[in-house]
Amino acid sequence: SAKPYNPLRQVLNAIGRGDEVQWLRYDGWGMIEHPCEEKELRWKVELGPDVFEQGPLAEFGGTEAQREFRELQDITIELYLE
């Protein structure tokens, strides 16, 4: 993963063990609701820079969502940079 977007890699990097694992890149998370049933539903959440902002946030977030999300990013930037 780049940056890293992989949450496990973020944790292992934080404790100094991230280089001990061979990492595979992936571009999303998958979900299966009601597996093996007639009403089974499969969906995927893509990962990467701006995917959330240009996808679900833009579609479902409402008029202030983009601004609010940027404010959240600004407030929490120090957590990401550490």
C-alpha positions as CSV (number, residue, x, y, z in Angstrom):
1,S,0.0,0.0,0.0
2,A,1.1,3.5,-0.6
3,K,1.1,6.2,2.1
4,P,0.0,3.6,3.8
5,Y,-3.7,3.2,3.3
6,N,-3.6,-0.2,4.8
7,P,-4.7,0.1,8.5
8,L,-2.7,-2.9,9.6
9,R,0.4,-1.4,8.0
10,Q,-0.2,1.9,9.8
11,V,-0.2,0.0,13.1
12,L,2.9,-2.1,12.4
13,N,4.7,1.0,11.2
14,A,3.8,2.8,14.4
15,I,5.5,0.1,16.4
16,G,8.5,-0.2,14.1
17,R,7.6,-3.6,12.6
18,G,6.1,-2.6,9.2
19,D,9.2,-3.7,7.3
20,E,9.0,-7.2,8.5
21,V,6.0,-8.1,6.4
22,Q,5.7,-8.6,2.6
23,W,2.8,-6.3,1.7
24,L,0.4,-6.8,-1.2
25,R,-1.4,-3.8,-2.7
26,Y,-5.2,-3.8,-2.8
27,D,-7.6,-1.1,-4.1
28,G,-10.6,-1.7,-1.9
29,W,-12.6,-3.4,0.8
30,G,-15.3,-5.9,-0.1
31,M,-18.5,-6.7,1.9
32,I,-21.1,-9.4,1.5
33,E,-24.4,-8.9,3.2
34,H,-26.6,-12.0,3.9
35,P,-24.1,-14.5,2.4
36,C,-25.5,-17.7,0.9
37,E,-29.0,-16.3,1.0
38,E,-31.3,-15.3,-1.8
39,K,-31.0,-11.6,-0.8
40,E,-27.2,-11.7,-0.8
41,L,-25.7,-8.3,-1.6
42,R,-22.0,-7.7,-2.6
43,W,-20.4,-4.3,-2.7
44,K,-16.9,-2.8,-2.7
45,V,-15.5,0.4,-1.2
46,E,-12.5,1.6,-3.2
47,L,-9.5,3.1,-1.5
48,G,-7.0,5.8,-2.5
49,P,-6.6,9.6,-2.5
50,D,-9.8,11.5,-3.1
51,V,-11.9,8.3,-3.8
52,F,-14.1,8.9,-0.7
53,E,-14.5,12.7,-1.3
54,Q,-15.3,12.3,-5.0
55,G,-17.5,9.2,-4.5
56,P,-19.7,8.5,-1.5
57,L,-19.2,11.9,0.2
58,A,-20.1,13.8,-2.9
59,E,-23.1,11.6,-3.6
60,F,-24.6,11.2,-0.1
61,G,-22.9,13.8,2.1
62,G,-25.1,16.9,1.5
63,T,-24.1,20.4,0.7
64,E,-21.7,21.0,3.6
65,A,-20.0,17.6,3.6
66,Q,-17.0,18.4,1.5
67,R,-16.1,21.5,3.6
68,E,-16.7,19.6,6.9
69,F,-14.5,16.7,5.7
70,R,-11.7,19.1,4.8
71,E,-12.0,20.7,8.3
72,L,-11.8,17.3,9.9
73,Q,-8.7,16.5,7.8
74,D,-7.1,19.8,8.9
75,I,-7.9,19.2,12.5
76,T,-6.4,15.7,12.5
77,I,-3.4,16.2,10.2
78,E,-0.9,15.9,13.1
79,L,-2.3,12.4,13.9
80,Y,-1.5,11.4,10.3
81,L,1.9,12.9,10.1
82,E,3.3,11.2,13.2
